[in-house]
Amino acid sequence: MALAAVVPLLVAAADYKIGAPPLRLLPSLTQAGEQKVMPGNIVAMSVLGRPDAAIIVEPVRLDQAGEQRAFARGMVLAAASVPGLPGDPQRVFCEEGKEGSIGKQMTGQMLFGLVGALRPTKLDTRYCLIDADGDSFFDHAFLVGAKGKGKLPYAIPKAEYGLIEGLPLGGDSMVKLRYAGSGGEKGSVSFDLEASGFGRMRPLPGARHTLSTVKLPAHEIIEGAVITLLAYDAKSGEATVIMNRDFAPGHIVLPEFAQ
């Protein structure tokens, strides 16, 4: 999304929380062109890679809600997912979790005496840098754990970074799109998104996607991939499909792979 389109969206206050880092969908193994498939057949497949990282090229200095940070050239930030972030930017990179600053912990001790000394103010504030338009320049930032207006994403001077793309996880770690057939539902067919990590199936929310067979061709976007249902034989269950746009390049979030 272009920066001009992103800025107006950054207005609603929200308690943003950093989720599991998105895994990279590496170049796919999907068959090109039309495919005739029966229920149970795989129509698209991509290898899962480790989370991306960003290496700072132009130093970045941030000061929001009294929290100062300096990101020097050569520092590496890990990719993160932040549900609810306006514009749903694909490139979000966050620093490691930090306890509250020493100054704020001392403030807590002075305010609450012995209790404050035993239970100092514990703040987990983390800066996240955003590349809203995917041009390899950070253009926004926000502070997770801040209060009030301090937690809103805000524009920063553009700062270049380098993208370190994830390497394959290995051990049969893949994402697959499987044709499930009608499933007993008249006038539609389903496709199931599956993920396996190190040879074991992993749960995916909203894995089933349904396409109507009433009017063909029918289209569906699934994790960034675009599939078109060209023809369907209700008697045999055979479908003719084509992947207009494949999984790769792209990202997918699997909470179980967070570490």
C-alpha positions as CSV (number, residue, x, y, z in Angstrom):
1,M,0.0,0.0,0.0
2,A,1.4,3.4,-0.9
3,L,2.5,5.6,1.9
4,A,-0.1,8.2,1.0
5,A,-2.8,5.6,1.5
6,V,-1.4,4.3,4.7
7,V,-1.1,7.6,6.7
8,P,-4.9,8.3,6.9
9,L,-5.4,4.9,8.4
10,L,-3.1,5.5,11.3
11,V,-5.6,7.3,13.4
12,A,-7.5,4.8,15.6
13,A,-5.8,4.0,18.9
14,A,-5.3,0.3,19.5
15,D,-3.4,-1.9,21.9
16,Y,-1.1,-3.6,19.4
17,K,0.4,-6.9,20.3
18,I,3.3,-8.5,18.6
19,G,2.4,-12.0,17.4
20,A,4.3,-14.9,15.9
21,P,6.8,-13.9,13.2
22,P,5.6,-14.7,9.7
23,L,7.3,-17.5,7.9
24,R,8.4,-17.0,4.3
25,L,6.8,-19.0,1.5
26,L,9.7,-19.9,-0.6
27,P,9.6,-20.5,-4.4
28,S,6.8,-23.0,-5.0
29,L,6.5,-26.4,-6.5
30,T,3.1,-25.7,-8.0
31,Q,2.3,-27.1,-11.4
32,A,2.0,-24.5,-14.1
33,G,-1.1,-24.2,-16.3
34,E,-4.4,-25.9,-16.1
35,Q,-4.8,-28.9,-13.7
36,K,-7.5,-31.6,-13.7
37,V,-7.8,-32.7,-10.1
38,M,-9.8,-35.2,-8.1
39,P,-10.8,-34.8,-4.4
40,G,-7.6,-35.2,-2.3
41,N,-5.2,-33.9,-5.0
42,I,-2.7,-31.1,-4.2
43,V,-3.1,-28.1,-6.5
44,A,-0.4,-25.8,-5.0
45,M,2.6,-26.3,-2.8
46,S,5.4,-24.1,-1.3
47,V,8.4,-24.7,0.9
48,L,8.3,-23.0,4.3
49,G,11.2,-20.7,5.2
50,R,12.4,-19.2,8.4
51,P,11.2,-15.7,9.4
52,D,12.7,-12.7,7.6
53,A,15.0,-10.2,9.2
54,A,15.9,-6.6,8.4
55,I,19.5,-5.2,8.7
56,I,19.7,-1.5,9.3
57,V,21.5,0.5,6.5
58,E,20.6,4.0,7.5
59,P,20.6,4.6,11.3
60,V,17.3,5.3,12.9
61,R,16.6,7.3,16.1
62,L,13.2,7.1,17.8
63,D,11.8,9.0,20.8
64,Q,8.2,8.2,21.6
65,A,6.5,8.4,25.0
66,G,9.8,9.1,26.6
67,E,11.4,5.9,25.2
68,Q,14.5,6.7,23.2
69,R,16.2,4.2,20.9
70,A,19.0,4.3,18.4
71,F,19.2,1.7,15.7
72,A,22.7,1.7,14.3
73,R,23.9,0.5,10.9
74,G,24.3,-3.2,11.0
75,M,21.6,-3.9,13.6
76,V,19.2,-6.7,12.8
77,L,15.5,-6.7,13.6
78,A,13.3,-9.7,13.4
79,A,10.1,-9.9,11.3
80,A,6.8,-9.8,13.4
81,S,3.1,-10.0,12.8
82,V,1.0,-7.3,14.5
83,P,-2.8,-8.2,14.2
84,G,-5.0,-5.2,13.6
85,L,-2.2,-2.9,12.3
86,P,-3.8,-0.4,9.9
87,G,-3.2,-1.3,6.2
88,D,-1.9,-4.8,7.2
89,P,1.7,-4.0,6.0
90,Q,3.7,-7.1,5.1
91,R,7.0,-5.8,6.3
92,V,7.0,-5.1,10.1
93,F,10.2,-5.6,12.1
94,C,10.5,-5.3,15.9
95,E,13.3,-5.1,18.4
96,E,13.6,-7.8,21.1
97,G,11.4,-7.4,24.2
98,K,12.8,-5.1,26.8
99,E,12.0,-4.5,30.5
100,G,11.0,-1.0,31.5
101,S,13.9,1.5,31.5
102,I,15.9,1.9,34.7
103,G,14.5,5.4,35.2
104,K,11.0,4.2,35.1
105,Q,11.7,1.3,37.5
106,M,13.3,3.8,39.9
107,T,10.2,6.0,39.6
108,G,8.1,3.0,40.6
109,Q,10.3,2.4,43.6
110,M,10.1,6.1,44.8
111,L,6.3,6.1,44.4
112,F,5.6,2.9,46.1
113,G,8.5,2.6,48.6
114,L,9.4,-0.9,49.6
115,V,6.6,-2.5,47.6
116,G,8.0,-0.6,44.6
117,A,11.4,-1.9,45.3
118,L,10.2,-5.5,45.5
119,R,7.9,-5.1,42.5
120,P,9.4,-2.5,40.3
121,T,7.5,-1.0,37.4
122,K,7.6,-3.6,34.7
123,L,7.1,-2.2,31.2
124,D,7.6,-4.3,28.1
125,T,8.0,-1.6,25.4
126,R,9.2,-2.6,22.0
127,Y,9.7,-0.4,18.9
128,C,8.5,-1.8,15.6
129,L,9.6,-0.3,12.2
130,I,7.2,-0.5,9.3
131,D,7.9,-0.5,5.5
132,A,4.4,0.4,4.5
133,D,4.9,0.3,0.7
134,G,7.5,-2.5,0.5
135,D,10.2,-0.3,-1.1
136,S,13.0,-1.4,1.4
137,F,12.8,1.9,3.3
138,F,11.3,2.2,6.8
139,D,8.6,4.9,6.8
140,H,6.6,4.4,10.0
141,A,7.2,3.3,13.6
142,F,5.2,2.5,16.7
143,L,5.9,1.6,20.3
144,V,4.2,-1.5,21.6
145,G,3.4,-1.1,25.3
146,A,3.0,2.7,25.1
147,K,-0.2,4.4,26.4
148,G,-2.5,6.9,24.8
149,K,-1.3,8.6,21.6
150,G,2.2,7.3,22.2
151,K,1.1,3.9,20.9
152,L,-0.1,5.2,17.5
153,P,2.0,4.4,14.4
154,Y,3.6,7.6,13.1
155,A,5.6,8.6,10.1
156,I,9.4,8.8,10.3
157,P,12.1,10.0,7.9
158,K,12.7,7.3,5.3
159,A,15.5,4.9,6.3
160,E,17.0,2.2,4.1
161,Y,17.3,-1.4,5.3
162,G,18.3,-4.7,3.8
163,L,15.9,-7.7,3.7
164,I,17.4,-11.0,4.9
165,E,15.0,-13.6,3.5
166,G,14.3,-16.7,5.4
167,L,16.0,-20.0,4.6
168,P,14.1,-23.3,4.2
169,L,13.0,-24.8,7.6
170,G,13.8,-28.3,6.3
171,G,12.3,-31.5,7.6
172,D,9.3,-31.6,5.2
173,S,8.0,-28.1,6.2
174,M,5.6,-27.1,3.5
175,V,2.3,-25.3,2.8
176,K,-0.1,-27.1,0.5
177,L,-3.5,-26.3,-1.0
178,R,-5.6,-29.5,-1.4
179,Y,-8.7,-29.9,-3.5
180,A,-11.4,-31.3,-1.1
181,G,-14.3,-31.7,-3.6
182,S,-17.9,-30.9,-2.8
183,G,-18.0,-32.2,0.7
184,G,-21.7,-32.9,0.3
185,E,-22.5,-29.2,-0.3
186,K,-24.5,-28.6,-3.5
187,G,-23.3,-25.8,-5.7
188,S,-19.8,-25.5,-4.3
189,V,-16.4,-27.1,-3.9
190,S,-13.8,-26.6,-1.2
191,F,-10.0,-26.2,-1.0
192,D,-8.1,-26.8,2.2
193,L,-4.9,-25.0,3.2
194,E,-2.5,-27.3,5.0
195,A,0.8,-26.7,6.8
196,S,3.3,-29.2,7.9
197,G,6.4,-28.5,10.0
198,F,9.2,-31.0,10.3
199,G,6.9,-33.6,9.0
200,R,3.9,-32.9,11.3
201,M,0.7,-31.3,10.4
202,R,0.1,-27.9,12.0
203,P,-3.3,-26.2,12.7
204,L,-4.3,-23.3,10.5
205,P,-7.2,-21.0,11.3
206,G,-9.7,-20.6,8.5
207,A,-8.1,-23.3,6.5
208,R,-11.1,-24.2,4.3
209,H,-12.0,-22.1,1.3
210,T,-15.2,-22.6,-0.7
211,L,-15.8,-21.7,-4.3
212,S,-19.2,-21.6,-6.0
213,T,-19.8,-23.9,-9.0
214,V,-23.0,-22.1,-10.0
215,K,-21.2,-19.6,-12.3
216,L,-17.8,-20.5,-13.7
217,P,-15.0,-19.4,-13.8
218,A,-14.9,-18.7,-10.0
219,H,-11.9,-17.1,-8.2
220,E,-10.6,-17.1,-4.7
221,I,-7.6,-15.5,-3.0
222,I,-5.9,-17.9,-0.5
223,E,-2.9,-16.6,1.5
224,G,-1.9,-14.3,-1.4
225,A,-2.4,-17.0,-4.0
226,V,-5.1,-16.7,-6.6
227,I,-6.9,-19.8,-7.8
228,T,-9.5,-20.0,-10.6
229,L,-12.0,-22.9,-10.8
230,L,-12.5,-23.3,-14.6
231,A,-14.8,-26.4,-14.7
232,Y,-16.4,-28.9,-12.4
233,D,-18.0,-32.3,-13.0
234,A,-20.5,-32.9,-10.2
235,K,-20.8,-36.6,-11.1
236,S,-17.1,-37.5,-11.0
237,G,-15.9,-34.7,-8.7
238,E,-13.2,-33.7,-11.1
239,A,-12.3,-30.1,-11.2
240,T,-10.2,-28.0,-13.7
241,V,-8.2,-25.3,-11.9
242,I,-5.4,-22.9,-12.6
243,M,-3.2,-21.0,-10.2
244,N,-3.2,-17.5,-11.5
245,R,-0.8,-16.3,-8.8
246,D,1.2,-18.7,-6.7
247,F,2.0,-18.7,-2.9
248,A,5.5,-17.4,-3.4
249,P,6.8,-14.9,-2.6
250,G,4.7,-14.3,0.5
251,H,4.3,-14.9,4.2
252,I,2.2,-17.0,6.5
253,V,1.8,-17.0,10.2
254,L,1.9,-20.3,12.1
255,P,1.8,-19.5,15.9
256,E,3.2,-23.0,16.7
257,F,6.4,-22.0,14.8
258,A,7.0,-18.8,16.7
259,Q,10.2,-19.8,18.3
